[in-house]
Amino acid sequence: MSVLLDEAAMGEAVASLAGEIRAVAEHGRVAIVGIRSRGDEVAERVSAILKEAGIEHDYGMLDISLYRDDLSHLAENPKLQSSEISFQVDGSHIVLVDDVLFTGRTIRAALDALTDYGRPARIQLAVLIDRGHREIPIQPDYSGVKLETARMDHVIVRLKKTDGEDAVELVTTP
């Protein structure tokens, strides 16, 4: 296992994401929506940076557990969390936030879940880590770091709130 990003580098990546989103948010209200779990923590940090900069925006969290196409491969009783969308989705400019973009299947599920709340005017995607290897045609609008990985590698994002530390690690599979 190797550390790809330490706490400082991860902070810079989140700040970079927030900066890119801020440039868009200054021209119209956006809603930051984090995908549970881990994307919601990244979204919370982006939201805090925008708030500190005086950028008004909406914030929410989305649970996609029941929208996944691999639900039958997960635990017999998957852990469900609540979605928290307290703003009007219809006509909104939404920035979906996740920790790692890999195959694109999580984002597909998030799009399905989000549109059950309404019809946004625009949806953009922000990810902390873009590691490639898409299985469906989804690309991020904003990414903190783009990594070259082997398909069988595992990228692990550790977040202080959940794991006690901020780090991104790579576990290679021989």
Protein Blocks (a to p, Z undefined) as FASTA:
>chain_A
ZZfbdfklmmmmmmmmmmmmmmmmmnoccddddddehjlmmmmmmmmmmmmnopacdddd
ddfklmpcklmmmcfbacddddddfbdfehpacddddfbdcklmmmmmmmmmmmmnoccf
bdcdddfbdgejifbdcddfbdfbdcdddfkbccddddfklnopacddddddZZ
